[in-house]
Amino acid sequence: MWIDEAHFNIRGLECPHCTRRFVSVFTETIDWSRGDDGQSWTMAPVTLGEFERVEALLASSIEAALHVVPSGRRSLRRDHPSGGDARTFWATGIGVAFNG
């Protein structure tokens, strides 16, 4: 686990069978009024070089590290919005929004 916070984590994963690498990002948005926190999880395959660059950049910039994953890269996403139903679907990129 590269970053492990209560509502945000980033993991580097490796398949024990094929050694393919992945970057996994989990975010949770606190719903203070209803207590139904929205959650999003994304898993994107990466090359060994991308994996190593993400790991190296995380110490200085989360945003720069996640931009290593190409925005057009196919990824698996699971979203469970506050007050809504969970859904799992194919998307592209990591899909994490950063506020300025």
Z-matrix of the N, CA and C atoms (Angstrom, degrees):
N
C 1 1.458
C 2 1.525 1 107.37
N 3 1.309 2 116.45 1 123.01
C 4 1.459 3 121.06 2 -178.92
C 5 1.528 4 110.94 3 -84.42
N 6 1.326 5 116.98 4 -44.86
C 7 1.464 6 121.54 5 177.44
C 8 1.519 7 106.69 6 -131.12
N 9 1.329 8 116.29 7 128.84
C 10 1.461 9 120.61 8 -177.63
C 11 1.525 10 108.97 9 -135.13
N 12 1.322 11 115.22 10 91.96
C 13 1.458 12 121.37 11 176.69
C 14 1.518 13 108.54 12 -116.61
N 15 1.313 14 117.54 13 167.79
C 16 1.456 15 121.83 14 -175.55
C 17 1.529 16 113.40 15 -58.17
N 18 1.326 17 117.99 16 -37.34
C 19 1.460 18 120.74 17 -174.40
C 20 1.527 19 112.96 18 -123.04
N 21 1.324 20 116.53 19 12.55
C 22 1.458 21 120.72 20 -177.94
C 23 1.520 22 108.86 21 -157.24
N 24 1.327 23 117.21 22 128.21
C 25 1.459 24 118.67 23 172.59
C 26 1.514 25 110.86 24 -146.98
N 27 1.313 26 114.16 25 151.82
C 28 1.459 27 122.73 26 176.48
C 29 1.520 28 107.11 27 -129.83
N 30 1.326 29 114.57 28 129.92
C 31 1.461 30 120.64 29 179.55
C 32 1.510 31 110.35 30 -125.55
N 33 1.299 32 115.25 31 146.98
C 34 1.450 33 121.61 32 167.81
C 35 1.516 34 106.57 33 -103.69
N 36 1.316 35 116.99 34 125.52
C 37 1.461 36 121.41 35 -176.33
C 38 1.523 37 110.72 36 -121.20
N 39 1.326 38 116.17 37 149.90
C 40 1.456 39 121.60 38 176.60
C 41 1.523 40 109.17 39 -134.26
N 42 1.326 41 116.66 40 130.12
C 43 1.462 42 121.42 41 177.55
C 44 1.534 43 108.49 42 -69.22
N 45 1.332 44 118.32 43 126.81
C 46 1.465 45 120.25 44 -178.44
C 47 1.537 46 112.88 45 -70.34
N 48 1.325 47 117.05 46 -15.82
C 49 1.468 48 120.18 47 -177.58
C 50 1.525 49 112.78 48 -93.01
N 51 1.338 50 117.10 49 -45.26
C 52 1.474 51 120.00 50 -174.98
C 53 1.526 52 112.81 51 -111.59
N 54 1.313 53 118.37 52 -6.07
C 55 1.468 54 126.96 53 -177.92
C 56 1.530 55 113.57 54 63.75
N 57 1.326 56 117.50 55 14.55
C 58 1.474 57 120.83 56 174.46
C 59 1.521 58 108.04 57 -64.06
N 60 1.333 59 117.07 58 143.45
C 61 1.466 60 121.10 59 -177.88
C 62 1.525 61 110.78 60 -109.92
N 63 1.341 62 114.23 61 152.88
C 64 1.457 63 122.13 62 -177.83
C 65 1.522 64 109.64 63 -140.76
N 66 1.321 65 115.27 64 153.26
C 67 1.454 66 121.75 65 169.52
C 68 1.523 67 106.23 66 -112.74
N 69 1.314 68 116.54 67 128.23
C 70 1.456 69 123.26 68 -179.75
C 71 1.528 70 108.86 69 -116.78
N 72 1.346 71 116.18 70 130.41
C 73 1.466 72 121.52 71 -179.82
C 74 1.525 73 108.77 72 -126.69
N 75 1.319 74 116.42 73 128.04
C 76 1.470 75 123.06 74 176.91
C 77 1.524 76 108.47 75 -119.33
N 78 1.323 77 115.90 76 131.65
C 79 1.467 78 120.92 77 174.68
C 80 1.524 79 109.17 78 -131.14
N 81 1.311 80 115.06 79 146.26
C 82 1.462 81 121.83 80 177.00
C 83 1.522 82 108.02 81 -134.12
N 84 1.323 83 116.15 82 128.20
C 85 1.456 84 121.86 83 178.81
C 86 1.527 85 108.15 84 -103.55
N 87 1.310 86 116.65 85 120.81
C 88 1.463 87 121.08 86 -176.52
C 89 1.527 88 110.14 87 -71.74
N 90 1.323 89 115.48 88 128.73
C 91 1.464 90 122.59 89 175.62
C 92 1.529 91 106.55 90 -102.18
N 93 1.326 92 115.57 91 92.98
C 94 1.460 93 120.53 92 -174.51
C 95 1.519 94 112.69 93 -66.87
N 96 1.311 95 119.16 94 -27.13
C 97 1.467 96 120.68 95 -175.72
C 98 1.528 97 112.74 96 -83.88
N 99 1.318 98 118.01 97 -40.05
C 100 1.476 99 119.91 98 -176.11
C 101 1.521 100 113.62 99 -111.20
N 102 1.320 101 116.90 100 -15.42
C 103 1.466 102 119.95 101 179.48
C 104 1.525 103 113.18 102 75.95
N 105 1.324 104 117.43 103 12.40
C 106 1.458 105 122.25 104 -179.94
C 107 1.532 106 107.86 105 -103.08
N 108 1.331 107 115.97 106 80.38
C 109 1.457 108 121.13 107 -173.61
C 110 1.524 109 112.01 108 -66.11
N 111 1.331 110 116.08 109 130.18
C 112 1.457 111 121.19 110 175.01
C 113 1.525 112 109.75 111 -74.98
N 114 1.332 113 116.38 112 140.13
C 115 1.454 114 121.14 113 -178.61
C 116 1.521 115 110.35 114 -131.06
N 117 1.327 116 115.76 115 146.45
C 118 1.452 117 121.59 116 176.91
C 119 1.521 118 108.54 117 -141.22
N 120 1.324 119 115.58 118 138.69
C 121 1.455 120 121.66 119 179.24
C 122 1.515 121 107.74 120 -134.80
N 123 1.315 122 117.41 121 133.60
C 124 1.462 123 122.58 122 179.26
C 125 1.514 124 109.48 123 -131.99
N 126 1.341 125 115.68 124 137.28
C 127 1.460 126 121.39 125 175.82
C 128 1.522 127 107.64 126 -127.42
N 129 1.337 128 115.87 127 122.82
C 130 1.465 129 121.49 128 -178.78
C 131 1.527 130 109.95 129 -124.48
N 132 1.326 131 117.65 130 133.29
C 133 1.463 132 120.26 131 174.30
C 134 1.526 133 109.69 132 -71.44
N 135 1.323 134 116.10 133 144.84
C 136 1.468 135 121.08 134 179.00
C 137 1.522 136 109.29 135 -137.67
N 138 1.318 137 115.06 136 158.42
C 139 1.456 138 120.14 137 173.66
C 140 1.525 139 108.74 138 -76.42
N 141 1.316 140 116.44 139 167.84
C 142 1.466 141 120.27 140 177.23
C 143 1.531 142 110.23 141 -60.22
N 144 1.331 143 117.23 142 -42.68
C 145 1.464 144 120.51 143 179.07
C 146 1.516 145 112.31 144 -62.57
N 147 1.335 146 117.25 145 -42.57
C 148 1.475 147 120.93 146 178.26
C 149 1.524 148 110.26 147 -64.32
N 150 1.325 149 116.21 148 -42.71
C 151 1.468 150 121.93 149 179.06
C 152 1.528 151 110.07 150 -56.60
N 153 1.327 152 116.26 151 -47.58
C 154 1.460 153 120.99 152 -178.66
C 155 1.529 154 111.61 153 -67.36
N 156 1.340 155 117.41 154 -36.93
C 157 1.473 156 120.60 155 178.19
C 158 1.525 157 111.13 156 -67.36
N 159 1.344 158 117.44 157 -42.34
C 160 1.473 159 120.62 158 177.17
C 161 1.520 160 109.12 159 -58.46
N 162 1.319 161 116.59 160 -49.68
C 163 1.467 162 121.26 161 -178.42
C 164 1.532 163 111.23 162 -58.84
N 165 1.320 164 117.46 163 -42.49
C 166 1.465 165 121.29 164 -178.39
C 167 1.524 166 112.06 165 -69.98
N 168 1.326 167 117.91 166 -38.72
C 169 1.462 168 121.21 167 -176.54
C 170 1.526 169 114.21 168 -76.91
N 171 1.318 170 117.78 169 -22.52
C 172 1.465 171 120.33 170 -176.34
C 173 1.520 172 113.37 171 -58.35
N 174 1.309 173 117.53 172 -30.48
C 175 1.466 174 120.37 173 -179.33
C 176 1.531 175 111.85 174 -64.81
N 177 1.339 176 117.32 175 -28.57
C 178 1.461 177 119.49 176 -177.37
C 179 1.522 178 113.89 177 -108.71
N 180 1.337 179 118.36 178 -29.99
C 181 1.466 180 119.59 179 -176.69
C 182 1.525 181 111.10 180 -159.57
N 183 1.317 182 116.10 181 112.32
C 184 1.463 183 120.60 182 176.83
C 185 1.517 184 110.08 183 -62.15
N 186 1.313 185 116.49 184 -44.28
C 187 1.464 186 120.79 185 -178.57
C 188 1.529 187 111.33 186 -60.18
N 189 1.315 188 118.14 187 -47.58
C 190 1.462 189 121.31 188 179.27
C 191 1.524 190 110.73 189 -62.97
N 192 1.323 191 116.78 190 -39.44
C 193 1.457 192 120.55 191 179.94
C 194 1.523 193 111.48 192 -62.05
N 195 1.321 194 117.35 193 -44.53
C 196 1.463 195 120.24 194 -177.69
C 197 1.521 196 111.87 195 -74.41
N 198 1.327 197 117.51 196 -21.91
C 199 1.466 198 120.10 197 176.40
C 200 1.531 199 111.59 198 -74.22
N 201 1.334 200 117.92 199 -8.50
C 202 1.463 201 121.46 200 174.68
C 203 1.529 202 109.78 201 -63.74
N 204 1.334 203 115.91 202 -35.73
C 205 1.467 204 120.27 203 178.86
C 206 1.529 205 107.52 204 -73.04
N 207 1.338 206 118.14 205 119.65
C 208 1.465 207 119.95 206 -177.56
C 209 1.528 208 112.41 207 -56.77
N 210 1.332 209 116.30 208 138.35
C 211 1.465 210 120.86 209 -176.47
C 212 1.523 211 112.40 210 -62.84
N 213 1.313 212 118.29 211 -22.66
C 214 1.460 213 121.22 212 178.36
C 215 1.517 214 114.36 213 -91.05
N 216 1.334 215 117.80 214 0.37
C 217 1.466 216 121.89 215 -178.93
C 218 1.521 217 110.10 216 -68.69
N 219 1.302 218 116.62 217 130.27
C 220 1.459 219 121.48 218 178.88
C 221 1.528 220 109.30 219 -67.52
N 222 1.330 221 116.37 220 136.67
C 223 1.459 222 121.69 221 -179.24
C 224 1.523 223 109.65 222 -140.49
N 225 1.313 224 115.32 223 158.23
C 226 1.461 225 121.43 224 176.83
C 227 1.517 226 107.61 225 -98.74
N 228 1.318 227 117.06 226 129.46
C 229 1.457 228 121.16 227 -176.78
C 230 1.525 229 110.36 228 -126.72
N 231 1.324 230 114.56 229 143.66
C 232 1.469 231 121.78 230 172.48
C 233 1.520 232 106.52 231 -128.94
N 234 1.319 233 115.97 232 118.31
C 235 1.458 234 121.82 233 178.14
C 236 1.516 235 109.80 234 -116.17
N 237 1.308 236 114.97 235 136.49
C 238 1.459 237 121.85 236 173.98
C 239 1.525 238 106.68 237 -131.83
N 240 1.342 239 116.12 238 87.62
C 241 1.465 240 119.29 239 -176.13
C 242 1.527 241 112.43 240 -69.76
N 243 1.302 242 115.94 241 153.66
C 244 1.464 243 121.85 242 175.45
C 245 1.527 244 108.92 243 -56.33
N 246 1.313 245 116.32 244 124.62
C 247 1.467 246 121.02 245 178.81
C 248 1.515 247 114.61 246 76.79
N 249 1.324 248 117.99 247 6.76
C 250 1.463 249 120.48 248 -177.54
C 251 1.515 250 112.52 249 -125.06
N 252 1.316 251 114.18 250 179.01
C 253 1.459 252 121.20 251 179.05
C 254 1.529 253 110.43 252 -89.06
N 255 1.319 254 115.67 253 146.69
C 256 1.462 255 120.79 254 176.40
C 257 1.518 256 109.35 255 -72.20
N 258 1.343 257 114.94 256 146.19
C 259 1.454 258 119.64 257 174.23
C 260 1.517 259 108.85 258 -144.71
N 261 1.313 260 115.60 259 148.17
C 262 1.458 261 122.98 260 178.37
C 263 1.518 262 107.58 261 -118.77
N 264 1.342 263 116.74 262 134.76
C 265 1.453 264 119.85 263 -175.17
C 266 1.526 265 110.77 264 -159.03
N 267 1.326 266 115.06 265 163.50
C 268 1.461 267 121.29 266 173.86
C 269 1.515 268 108.73 267 -83.56
N 270 1.329 269 116.24 268 139.15
C 271 1.457 270 122.33 269 179.26
C 272 1.540 271 107.13 270 -139.55
N 273 1.319 272 116.36 271 -168.02
C 274 1.454 273 120.32 272 174.35
C 275 1.522 274 109.40 273 -128.52
N 276 1.328 275 116.21 274 147.17
C 277 1.454 276 122.08 275 179.54
C 278 1.516 277 112.67 276 70.38
N 279 1.321 278 114.71 277 -171.33
C 280 1.465 279 121.67 278 -179.89
C 281 1.526 280 111.04 279 -83.91
N 282 1.331 281 117.74 280 -37.82
C 283 1.453 282 120.73 281 174.90
C 284 1.512 283 116.12 282 75.30
N 285 1.316 284 117.88 283 26.28
C 286 1.454 285 121.57 284 177.77
C 287 1.517 286 108.39 285 -98.33
N 288 1.321 287 116.74 286 125.38
C 289 1.470 288 120.81 287 179.27
C 290 1.518 289 109.32 288 -89.12
N 291 1.319 290 116.25 289 140.47
C 292 1.456 291 122.00 290 178.05
C 293 1.514 292 108.23 291 -116.99
N 294 1.314 293 116.00 292 138.13
C 295 1.463 294 120.92 293 175.90
C 296 1.518 295 108.63 294 -98.40
N 297 1.351 296 114.03 295 118.28
C 298 1.393 297 127.45 296 179.77
C 299 1.402 298 129.68 297 -1.77
